[in-house]
């Protein structure tokens, strides 16, 4: 229960994961917002798997390896943001069209996955905080599986709530008239996320 409370609190705080999900939902709709959330959850799943075999601790000790991951992820998000900022026209989207809902899901998923994997706070959580909730005298893998299921469910639930709010804003008449500015604002958010990922240290200074 302590882990559930901590996870729920951390998910509610508007960090890179929340910012990316909201930005994607505002620009591309609920389906892609949820796809970005799925990418974030997949990034968490990867870290849970690495935690089970102890690789996260090794990655945390290797600043060079994680620095490459961090800056590569930041560069990818910055590229997506700059591309959105430079857009000249946003074509009208038929909200009822299945094709509109499906398009671009690969980019949404990859941006979510990259955001979470390249986030220094995520790797510190899995290497330093997560072990506090694991009893080394019991089956560690089973405990990690239970914590992973709880974490993924909470993260997806919270991000889905943010997507629902963003979708309501997107469907408003004012949002329809300001589609181009929403696109550019989303691009600016992506660049802000990239800058935050690149700036944040792997370990906080005392």
N, C-alpha and C positions, 0 to 999 in steps of 0.2 A: 504493500500500500504506500509505503514511503517513496518507492521508485515511481509508482503511478502518479502520485502528487507532484513529484519533481518533474517528471516528463511532461505532464499536462501544463505546468507552469512555464517550462522552457518553450513549449510549442506555442503558447499564447503570445509570448514576447515577439514583437515584430523584428525578426532577424532576417538574414538573407533568404531563407526558405519561404517565409511569409511574404516578403517583398516580391520575390520572383513569382510566386503563385498568384498574388493579387494582380501584378502587372500583366501576366499572361492572360488571366481571366478577363481583365478589362479590355485588352487589345484583341483577343482572339476568341473569347467566349468560355463558357463553363467547361465544355468538353476538353479543351486544350489546357485550361486551368487545372482540371483534375488530372490530366496527363502529366503536367509538370509536377503536381503533387506526388503522382506515382513514381516519377523519376527521383524525387527526393527520398521517398520511402525505399526505393531500390538502392540508393546510395547508403542509407542506413543499414539495409539488409547486408550489403557488402561489408560494412564495418563490423556488424555483429558476427559475420562469418570469419572475418580476420581476427576478431577478438577471441573466437573459440580456439584458434590455432596459435594465438600469441603473436601474430604478425604486426598488429597495431603498435605494440610496445616497441618492436624493432623499428617500425616506420617513424615513430615519435622520436626515437634516438637518432635517426638519420635525418638531420636537418636538410641535407642536400637533396635527398630523394623527395621529401615532402615539399620542399621549395619548388622543385620542378612541377610537381602536380598542382601546387597552389597557383603558380604564375601561368601555367598553361590553361587552367580553368578560368582564371581572371581574364586572360586574353580572348578566350572564346566568347565569354559573356560580353566583353567590351565590343567585340566585333558585331555581335547581334544588336547591341545597343546603338552603335554608330549607324548600322544599316537602318534601324528604325527611325533614328533622328533625321536621316537624309531622305526619307520617303517624301514624295511630292503629293501623292494622292492615295487615299484609302478607298478602294472600291466598295460600294455598298454590299453588305453581307445579308443574305436571306437567312434569318435566324431559324427558320423552319427547315432549311435545306440540309439533308444528311451529309451532302458533300462538303458544305461549309463547316460542319462540325468535325468531319474527319480530317480535313486538310491540315498539314503541318504538325501532326501529332508527334512525328519523329523529332522535330526540332524542340518541341515543348518538353518531351521526355528527356532528351539529352541535356537540355539546359538545366532541368531540375536535378538530374543525376550529377552533372558536373558541379553545380552549385554546392551540393551537399558534400561530395567527395573532396572538393578543394577548400572547404571551410575549416580553418584551423580550430575553431571552437568544437567542431564535430569530433575531430581526432583526439582532442584533449578530453572530451567527454568519454569517449570509448576507452581511452588508455588510462585515465586517472579517476574518473567518477564512477563509471560502470562497475569496476572491480569491487567498489565498496558495498555493492548489493549482492555479491556472490560469496557463498560459503565455500571455502576451499576444501572443506572436509566432506562435502557432498559432490554429487555428479555435476561438474561444472558445465558440461555441454547442455544437459537438460535445463539447468538454471538459465543459461543464456538463451535457449530456445523460448522458454517461458517469458523472459524479459523482452526478447525480440518481438514476440507476438503482441505483448501488451504495448510496447513502444510503437510498433507499426500501426496498430489500431488507433491509438491516441493521436499520433501524428496525422494520419489520414482523416480522422474525424475533425480535428481542429482546422486543418487546411481546407477541408470540404466546406466548413462553415465560412471561412474567408472567401472561398470561391462563390458561395451562394450570395453573399453580400455584394461582391464585385459584379456578379451577373445581373443583379437587380439594378445596380447603377448603370451598367452597360446598356440595359434595355430601356432606360429612360429616354424621353424625347431629347432632353438636353445633351445626353451623351451621343445620340445619333448625329446631332448637329456639330458636335465637337470631336468627331471620330479621328480627324487628322491630329488634333492636339493630344488626344488620348494616346495615339500611336507614338507620338514624339515624347510624351511624358513617360510612357512605358520604356522607351529607349533610354531616357535619362536615368530611370530607375535601374535598368540593367547595367549601365555604366557605373552607377553608384555602388551597386553590389560588387562589380568587378574591382572597383577601387578599394572597397572595404575588405574583400578577400585578400587583395595584394598587400594591404597595409597591416592587417592584423598579424601580430607575431604568433608563432606556434605556441610559445609559452609566455604568459603575461609577465610583465616586469613587476618586481616587488614594490 
